[in-house]
Amino acid sequence: MENGRKEDILEEIMIEHGSDLVRLAYNYVKDKETAKDMVQNTFIKCYENLDDFRYDSSIKTWLYRITINQCKDYLRSWHYRKVQTKEVLDNAIKPLLLTPEDKAIRRSEQEKIKDFIFSLPQSYREVIFLYYYKSLSIGEIAEVADLNINTVKTRLRRAKQKLKILMEEANVYG
């Protein structure tokens, strides 16, 4: 494929899928700038491998898989583990420095549903995010996450159960 045509296709892909991919990456890395970096790497890989794309799946599914793999690689990296250790230490000290008002505000913010979702294990967060926020079917989630369909169904069911328990415990229902 000629480079000019590849660049046009990539530009269309970036416009159509860019913001969805950033949200997907953010679900993994929980940092906006890092998520943007992950998506930028996804688009680089997309451009490099566009000639080899066989259309066995949709472009969207292919991009989701690349993004998820980018994020998983990042989460396994030395840099991320070092940053995480620093954040854990900072978060352990921060509550000691908060005023009572700050603590009240923090508690109320933690009652948001988003926080409940982020409290789930990554495997549950992943299926909840793809199913509810990205409207992927169970089959598409299985393909994107490289999982068995029954595994996706089980994770989705367990994630919903855990969310329900968390929300009931926080009296979100009433």
NUZA-40602 format. One record per residue: residue number from 0; residue in one letter; y negated, z negated, x negated of N, C-alpha, C, O in turn. Coordinates in pm, whole numbers, always signed. Atoms other than C-alpha are relative to their C-alpha. Last residue first. Layout:
<rs>
  resi  resn    n.c2    n.c3    n.c1   ca.c2   ca.c3   ca.c1    c.c2    c.c3    c.c1    o.c2    o.c3    o.c1
   NUM     a       Y       Z       X       Y       Z       X       Y       Z       X       Y       Z       X
...
</rs>
This chain:
<rs>
  resi  resn    n.c2    n.c3    n.c1   ca.c2   ca.c3   ca.c1    c.c2    c.c3    c.c1    o.c2    o.c3    o.c1
   173     g     +65     +72    -108    -402   -4933   +3119     -33    -135     -44     -89    -213     +34
   172     y     -26     -45    -137    -214   -4666   +2940     -72     -81    +105     -82     -37    +220
   171     v     +78    -121     -25    -372   -4726   +2598     +17     +45    +145     -73    +108    +201
   170     n     +55      -1    -137    -244   -5084   +2597     -88    +120     +29    -189    +108     +99
   169     a    +146      +9     +16    -195   -5082   +2217     -71      +0    +136    -194      +2    +142
   168     e     +31    +123     +75    +176   -5163   +2256    -150     -19     -16    -198    -132     -22
   167     e     -21    +114     -90    +204   -4897   +2524     -36    -130     -69     -99    -218      -9
   166     m    +110      +0     -97     +47   -4639   +2293     +14    -115     +99     -86    -176    +138
   165     l    +125     +37     +68    +281   -4720   +2005    -116     -12     +99    -196    -105     +90
   164     i     -10    +142     +35    +587   -4713   +2233    -130     -48     -66    -182    -154     -32
   163     k      +8     +76    -125    +486   -4379   +2383      +2    -150     -28     -77    -225     +29
   162     l    +139      -2     -45    +418   -4234   +2039     -17     -83    +127    -114    -158    +140
   161     k     +76     +88     +87    +761   -4343   +1916    -147      -7     +42    -206    -115     +42
   160     q     -40    +138     -28    +934   -4185   +2215     -82     -99     -83    -130    -199     -31
   159     k     +60     +36    -129    +737   -3862   +2176     +34    -145     +36     -52    -218     +86
   158     a    +145     +17     +23    +830   -3847   +1807     -69     -41    +129    -154    -130    +127
   157     r     +22    +130     +65   +1196   -3908   +1891    -148     -27     -25    -194    -140     -12
   156     r     -33    +106     -96   +1202   -3620   +2141     -28    -137     -61     -88    -223      +5
   155     l    +102      -1    -103   +1022   -3384   +1901     +24    -112    +101     -70    -183    +139
   154     r    +122     +57     +58   +1248   -3480   +1612    -113      -7    +103    -188    -104    +107
   153     t     -21    +143     +23   +1558   -3422   +1823    -126     -64     -54    -168    -170      -7
   152     k      -4     +66    -130   +1437   -3084   +1953     +13    -152     -16     -55    -228     +53
   151     v    +136      -2     -54   +1342   -2972   +1601      -4     -74    +133     -94    -156    +155
   150     t     +75     +98     +80   +1682   -3080   +1466    -143      -9     +51    -199    -119     +62
   149     n     -34    +133     -52   +1851   -2891   +1750     -71    -111     -75    -105    -214     -17
   148     i     +67     +20    -129   +1662   -2576   +1652     +30    -138     +57     -59    -204    +110
   147     n     -87     -36    -110   +1781   -2607   +1290     -74     -30    +131    -150    -126    +138
   146     l     -88    +102     -56   +1498   -2635   +1041     +88     +61    +107     +59    +168    +160
   145     d    -131     -24     +61   +1302   -2402    +810    +100    -109     +42    +166    -171     -41
   144     a     -34    +119     +77    +969   -2552    +920    +136     +12     -69    +179     -79    -139
   143     v    +110     +37     +89    +830   -2217   +1033     +40    -114     -92     +14    -111    -213
   142     e     +16    -104    +101   +1160   -2092   +1180    -105     -39    -104     -83     -24    -224
   141     a    -121      -1     +83   +1245   -2414   +1361     -14    +101    -113     +23     +74    -227
   140     i     +10    +117     +87    +886   -2438   +1485    +119      -4     -95    +104     -32    -214
   139     e     +99     -32    +104    +912   -2083   +1617     -16    -116     -97     -29     -95    -218
   138     g     -58    -100     +90   +1233   -2168   +1804     -94     +37    -114     -51     +51    -229
   137     i     -96     +72     +83   +1080   -2483   +1949     +65     +94     -99     +88     +58    -215
   136     s    -123     +33     -71    +789   -2275   +2072     +92     -76     -95     +70     -80    -216
   135     l    -118     -76     +44    +456   -2294   +1895    +120     -43     +83    +131    -158    +124
   134     s     -72     -64    -111    +158   -2420   +2092    +114     +90     -46    +141    +194     +15
   133     k      -8    -142     +35     -45   -2497   +1778     +76     +81    +103     +85    +204     +93
   132     y    +131     -47     +44    -166   -2839   +1890      -1    +149     -35    -104    +214     -24
   131     y    +111     +29     -91    +127   -2949   +2104    -133     +61     -42    -210    +106     +43
   130     y     -35     -19    -140    +432   -2795   +1936    -122     -16     +91    -149     +71    +174
   129     l     -30    -140     -26    +308   -2746   +1580     +26     +27    +147     -10    +133    +199
   128     f    +116     -83     +27    +138   -3085   +1565     +28    +146     +36     -51    +209    +106
   127     i     +99     +30    -104    +423   -3274   +1730    -121     +93     -16    -169    +151     +81
   126     v     -43     -65    -123    +679   -3099   +1505     -99     -25    +114    -122     +64    +195
   125     e      -8    -145     +14    +490   -3183   +1185     +38     +66    +132     -30    +159    +175
   124     r    +137     -52      -9    +398   -3536   +1285      +3    +153      +1     -67    +217     +79
   123     y     +37      +7    -141    +767   -3613   +1343    -139     +58     +22    -162    +131    +118
   122     s     -89     -90     -73    +878   -3493    +998     -31      +1    +148     -17    +104    +213
   121     q     +44    -139     +13    +571   -3656    +842     +87     +96     +81     +35    +190    +141
   120     p     -52     -62    +123    +662   -4001    +973     -35    +150      -1     -50    +211    +105
   119     l    -140     -41      -7    +435   -4111   +1258     +46     +53    -137     -36     +96    -217
   118     s     -83    +113     +41    +114   -4296   +1187    +149     +34      +2    +232     -40     -52
   117     f      -4      +9    +146     -80   -3970   +1190     +84    -117     -50    +123    -120    -166
   116     i     -78    -115     +51     +17   -3921   +1553     +10      -7    -151    +117     +16    -208
   115     f    -141     +26     -29    -100   -4269   +1645     +86    +112     -57    +193     +87    -115
   114     d     -47     +98     +96    -428   -4206   +1468    +147     -34     +22    +222     -56     -73
   113     k     -16     -68    +129    -480   -3891   +1668     +55     -95    -105    +141     -58    -185
   112     i    -132     -62      +4    -419   -4088   +1986     +25     +70    -132    +138     +69    -182
   111     k      +0    -139     -44    -722   -4302   +1920    +139     +59     -17    +215     +20    -106
   110     e     -71     -12    -127    -667   -4675   +1895      +2    +143     +53     +56    +167    +160
   109     q    -143     -11     +25    -758   -4683   +1527     +81     +17    +127    +199     +49    +120
   108     e     -29    -136     +45   -1121   -4611   +1613    +150     +22     -20    +201    +132      +1
   107     s     +13     -89    -116   -1139   -4930   +1816     +30    +145     -37     +90    +219     +41
   106     r    -112     +21     -93   -1003   -5135   +1527      -6     +97    +116     +96    +154    +155
   105     r    -120     -56     +60   -1249   -4984   +1278    +120     -14     +93    +199     +80    +108
   104     i     +12    -145     -11   -1544   -5061   +1502    +126     +68     -53    +177    +161      +9
   103     a     -15     -33    -142   -1430   -5421   +1535      -7    +150     +22     +72    +207     +98
   102     k    -141     +17     -35   -1378   -5454   +1157     +25     +37    +146    +127     +98    +178
   101     d     -73    -112     +58   -1722   -5310   +1087    +148      -7     +38    +210     +95     +68
   100     e     +35    -117     -81   -1873   -5562   +1326     +75    +123     -50    +128    +201     +30
    99     p     -72      +5    -128   -1686   -5849   +1156     -28    +121     +90     +62    +168    +159
    98     t     +60     +99     -89   -1825   -5731    +820     +83      -7    +128    +162     +84    +155
    97     l     +56     -42    -127   -1592   -5545    +586     -62    -117     +77     -12    -229     +73
    96     l    +144     -18     +12   -1544   -5645    +220     -69     +35    +133    -192     +42    +138
    95     l     +59    +125     +45   -1193   -5790    +243    -153      +6      -3    -220     -98      +2
    94     p      +7     +94    -113   -1082   -5492    +451     -62    -135     -39    -119    -203     +47
    93     k    +105     -28     -99   -1186   -5261    +160      -3     -99    +116    -112    -143    +153
    92     i    +119     +80     +30    -964   -5421    -109    -105     +15    +111    -174     -82    +142
    91     a     -41    +141      +2    -625   -5298     +16    -121     -91     -22    -124    -203     +29
    90     n     -19     +45    -139    -776   -4964    +115     +45    -145      +7     +20    -213    +107
    89     d    +131      +8     -65    -908   -4910    -238     +13     -56    +141     -67    -140    +183
    88     l     +72    +115     +58    -567   -4994    -388    -137     -18     +65    -176    -130     +96
    87     v     -71    +119     -47    -388   -4757    -151     -71    -125     -52     -92    -221     +22
    86     e     +39     +24    -139    -651   -4490    -220     +66    -125     +56      +3    -201    +130
    85     k    +138     +48      -1    -601   -4518    -597     -43     -34    +142    -106    -137    +165
    84     t      -4    +136     +55    -224   -4486    -560    -139     -61      +2    -155    -178     +38
    83     q     -55     +88    -103    -270   -4182    -334      +2    -145     -48     -34    -235     +27
    82     v    +106     +22     -98    -495   -4009    -589     +47     -98    +107     -29    -186    +149
    81     k    +102     +80     +68    -229   -4051    -862    -113     -34     +98    -158    -148    +103
    80     r     -54    +136     +11     +47   -3928    -629    -101     -93     -67    -112    -210     -30
    79     y      +2     +64    -131    -166   -3626    -538     +50    -144      -9     -10    -234     +49
    78     h    +138     +26     -40    -235   -3533    -900      -4     -75    +132     -76    -174    +144
    77     w     +46    +119     +72    +131   -3567   -1000    -140     -38     +46    -168    -156     +68
    76     s     +65     -15    +131    +238   -3313    -739     -45    -133     -58     -63    -231     +14
    75     r     -95     +41    +105    +492   -3373    -461     -67      -4    -138      -8     -52    -234
    74     l     -35    +141     -24    +221   -3368    -192    +100     -53    -102    +108    -174    -125
    73     y    +114     +84     +38     +87   -3044    -340     +35    -148     +15      +3    -228     -73
    72     d      +8      -2    +147    +427   -2877    -321    -113     -90     -49     -97    -164    -146
    71     k    -111     +83     +49    +460   -2990     +40      +2      -3    -152     +28    -108    -212
    70     c     +32    +141     -24    +117   -2852    +119    +109     -91     -54     +80    -193    -117
    69     q    +111     +35     +90    +184   -2512     -37     -30    -150     +11     -47    -218     -91
    68     n     -58     +11    +134    +522   -2499    +143    -106     -36    -103     -80    -115    -194
    67     i     -80    +123      +3    +352   -2573    +475     +61     -20    -138     +60    -131    -190
    66     t     +93    +114      +1     +93   -2304    +408     +76    -132     -10     +40    -219     -90
    65     i     +64      +3    +132    +355   -2042    +315     -90    -124     -10     -88    -195    -111
    64     r    -101     +42     +96    +559   -2126    +627     -60     -11    -141     -35    -108    -212
    63     y     -26    +142     -22    +254   -2110    +850     +99     -52    -103     +82    -160    -160
    62     l    +114     +74     +55    +156   -1775    +698     +19    -150     +16     -14    -227     -75
    61     w      -6     -14    +146    +504   -1630    +766    -112     -80     -66     -88    -149    -164
    60     t    -110     +86     +45    +502   -1763   +1122     +10      +1    -151     +30    -103    -214
    59     k     +39    +139     -26    +161   -1606   +1187    +106     -96     -53     +74    -192    -123
    58     i     +92     +37    +109    +262   -1275   +1025     -36    -147     +13     -41    -220     -86
    57     s    +139     -38     -19    +549   -1261   +1274     -82     -41    -123     -41    -129    -199
    56     s     +66     +99     -85    +908   -1272   +1159    -144     +47     +17    -185    +148     -40
    55     d    -114     +69     -63   +1145   -1015   +1009     -52    -108     +93     +15    -145    +190
    54     y     +19     +16    -143    +822    -818    +950    +126     -50     +69    +149     -19    +186
    53     r     -94     -88     -70    +940    -712    +603     -12      -7    +152     +59     +64    +222
    52     f     -22     +59    -133    +651    -851    +395     +81     +99     +84     +42    +215     +99
    51     d    -140     +39     -17    +701    -712     +43     +31     -57    +137    +147     -81    +169
    50     d     -84    -120     +10    +372    -519     +29    +147     -31     +27    +222     +55     +73
    49     l     +14     -77    -123    +188    -827    +157     +87    +126      -2    +141    +165    +102
    48     n    -131     -33     -54    +323   -1039    -129      -4     +85    +127     +99    +104    +192
    47     e     -93     -41    +105     +18   -1071    -354    +132     +52     +56    +196    +138      -5
    46     y     +48    -125     +60    -224   -1075     -60     +99     +53    -103    +131    +172    -105
    45     c     -12    -103    -103     -23   -1341    +125     -40    +136     -59     +33    +234     -44
    44     k    -143     -37      -4     +11   -1547    -191     +24    +111    +102    +105    +201     +80
    43     i     -29     -67    +128    -368   -1540    -234    +145     +46      -1    +175    +160     -36
    42     f     +52    -136     -10    -412   -1618    +137     +22     +79    -130     +44    +200    -127
    41     t     -85     -75     -93    -184   -1920    +108     -46    +145      +8     +36    +237      +4
    40     n    -121     -36     +73    -370   -2041    -201     +95     +81     +87    +162    +172     +40
    39     q     +44    -103     +94    -694   -2029      +0    +121     +47     -83    +139    +166    -105
    38     v      +8    -125     -76    -514   -2218    +275     -46    +114     -90      +1    +227     -75
    37     m    -138     -40     -32    -413   -2496     +35      +0    +135     +73     +84    +221     +45
    36     d     -62     -51    +123    -767   -2511    -103    +141     +51     +26    +181    +155     -25
    35     k     +58    -132     +24    -907   -2546    +250     +58     +65    -126     +84    +185    -129
    34     a     -61     -90     -99    -664   -2832    +315     -54    +142     -18     +21    +239     -12
    33     t    -133     -33     +52    -777   -2997      -9     +69     +97     +95    +137    +190     +51
    32     e     +16     -91    +115   -1137   -2976    +111    +135     +41     -59    +154    +157     -96
    31     k     +52    -131     -40   -1056   -3122    +453      -9     +99    -116     +34    +213    -104
    30     d    +128     -13     +70    -834   -3408    +335     -49    +143     +23     +20    +239      -8
    29     k     +99     +94     -55    -538   -3533    +539    -132      -1     -78    -199    -104     -86
    28     v     +69     +60    +115    -284   -3344    +321    -110     -98     +39    -155    -176     -45
    27     y     -83     +46    +112     -25   -3259    +584     -79     -81    -102     -40    -192    -137
    26     n    -104     +87     -57    -216   -3232    +912     +91     -56    -110    +144    -166     -96
    25     y     +60    +132     -12    -505   -3090    +709    +100    -100     +56    +100    -217     +17
    24     a      +0     +60    +133    -282   -2797    +613     -57    -142      +5      -7    -232     -62
    23     l    -140     +27     +36    -218   -2717    +979      +7     -71    -135     +77    -172    -148
    22     r     -42    +116     -81    -589   -2750   +1064    +145     -39     -32    +177    -157     -40
    21     v     +69    +116     +57    -675   -2519    +772     +40    -126     +77     +67    -231     +18
    20     l     -71     +39    +122    -407   -2275    +889     -67    -121     -66      +2    -207    -121
    19     d    -128     +63     -37    -549   -2265   +1240     +75     -49    -123    +135    -157    -121
    18     s     +28    +136     -48    -900   -2203   +1100    +127     -72     +44    +139    -193     +25
    17     g     +58     +93     +96    -786   -1911    +887     -18    -141     +51     +28    -237     -12
    16     h     -85    +118     +20    -551   -1733   +1131     -62    -109     -88      -4    -217    -100
    15     e     -83     +38    -114    -749   -1449   +1292     +69    -135     -18     +81    -212     +77
    14     i     +84     +26    -118   -1033   -1417   +1042     +85     -55    +114     +46    -151    +180
    13     m     +82    +118     +26    -807   -1454    +739     -85     -37    +121     -97    -155    +154
    12     i     -88    +118      -4    -550   -1211    +879     -82    -128     -19     -61    -227     +51
    11     e     -36     +21    -141    -818    -949    +948     +84    -126     +17     +62    -204    +109
    10     e    +121     +47     -67    -955    -991    +593     +27     -27    +148     -18    -128    +202
     9     l     +20    +140     +35    -605    -963    +452    -123     -58     +70    -120    -170    +119
     8     i    -102     +76     -73    -546    -638    +641     -18    -149     -28     -13    -230     +65
     7     d     +37      -2    -142    -874    -494    +511     +97     -83     +83     +55    -160    +170
     6     e    +114     +89     -15    -792    -606    +156     -48      -6    +144     -86    -112    +194
     5     k     -49    +139     +10    -449    -447    +176    -113    -100     +22     -96    -201     +90
     4     r     -67     +28    -127    -606    -120    +299     +52    -144      +1     +43    -213    +102
     3     g    +103      +6    -103    -846    -116      +3     +59     -35    +136      +2    -114    +210
     2     n     +72    +128      +5    -564    -204    -237    -107     -13    +108    -123    -121    +165
     1     e    +121      -7     +83    -342     +88    -137     -82    -128     +14     -85    -191    +120
     0     m    +117      +0     -86      +0      +0      +0    -123      +0     -90    -129     -72    -190
</rs>
